[in-house]
Amino acid sequence: MRTYNESAILPKDAKRLKDVFRDYSGKLTKGQKRILDDFGVSYSLNQQNHLCFLYQGRQVLCSGTSGDWRNGRNIATKLVQLIEGKPISR
């Protein structure tokens, strides 16, 4: 049986995050903003149109535009890695 440490995100929460960002279209929706607030993740859009996510002193930059169908899923994966304290994939 797997045990989770304090920084780990539960599988159901990771799935919830991935489901919400599946349809990312280049602008954060109310549902996406709500789930980020639920997890305590701060977010902003910088001058180069990149989304910046900040969690407990760590940050990750993601594309602010939806270049292809994978972009929302890539953002969700990076957010899970950010929350869990894992190295962020590029």
Protein Blocks (a to p, Z undefined) as FASTA:
>chain_A
ZZddfkbccfklmmmmmmmmmmgghiacfklmmmmmmnopacdddfkopacddeehiacd
ddfbdfblklmmmmmmmmmmmmnopacdZZ
